[in-house]
Amino acid sequence: MLNKISSFWKAIVGPSNKKNSSSVSSVGGVLGCTPTYQLIARDLDAQKREVFEATVYYLCMIAGLKPDYRAEILEILADYVKTHPNLTDRISYIEQLVIHNNLSSSYTQLKI
């Protein structure tokens, strides 16, 4: 059974060799330094509404679950609101999710 699973992975991934795995781990080390919420926040300027809403949703979920990241995530959202005052539908969506996730007290301090 173990041999079947091993051969299955070899068929998908290919044979393992030391050089390939070390280059993957070094790339993973570089990407591992950037917090996920910063990568997600890049999509705030997406043209598609669905992408924007998913981005705000995930940022608010991370801020709610990870208190260490909350201040920086809310600062990113507040900066977006300040730099895009004419996008009222997007601003109201951000504010709805901030309120829904009980992040409004920290958010209003940043917004002022």
Sequence and secondary structure as in RCSB ss.txt:
>XXXX:A:sequence
MLNKISSFWKAIVGPSNKKNSSSVSSVGGVLGCTPTYQLIARDLDAQKREVFEATVYYLCMIAGLKPDYRAEILE
ILADYVKTHPNLTDRISYIEQLVIHNNLSSSYTQLKI
>XXXX:A:secstr
 HHHHHHHHHHHH    HHHHHHHHHHHHHHTTS HHHHHHGGGG SSHHHHHHHHHHHHHHHHH HHHHHHHHH
HHHHHHHH TT HHHHHHHHHHHHHTT HHHHHHHH 
